[in-house]
Amino acid sequence: CRKDEIHGAFDRLFAHFSDAILVVSYRSHGIPSEAELVAMMSKYKKKVQVRYTDYQYALSRQRNGREILIIGK
């Protein structure tokens, strides 16, 4: 939950599961950004796809948020 540790945590997670198909359900306006997550996942996966859907998260104050699925194969 600490902003200064989140990038490293995602990188370690992607490295740990680098032999598996990865699917991350994420919300727009998150930290790290969508572009940062895609770049991190791309270090471990040859193919990374991003899909979007409109979704209002119950605890989010952002009314124009979207769900982002980041898929690495």
Beta strands, then each sheet from edge to edge (+ up, - down):
strand 1: 22-27
strand 2: 48-54
strand 3: 66-72
sheet 1: 1+ 3- 2+
end
